[in-house]
Amino acid sequence: MKTHKIIGKFDLDKEYKSNQHYQVMYSQAAQQILRSVAESFKSFKQLSKKYKLRKHDT
């Protein structure tokens, strides 16, 4: 089911805590990567919304 909700950094952290690849990484590096991924998702959603608005204006 699509909820159109972007997952946040805390949700990502919760999801990946049990992942063996995530556990092998240094915690600070892993947290920084998840923070970066969350910011990228948020940015993508904002840019996608702007693109769609522009497309409808033309």
Residue pairs with C-beta under 8 A, 6 or more apart in sequence:
6 38
6 41
6 42
6 45
7 15
7 38
7 41
8 38
9 31
9 34
9 35
9 37
9 38
12 34
12 37
12 38
13 31
13 34
16 22
16 30
16 34
17 23
22 30
25 33
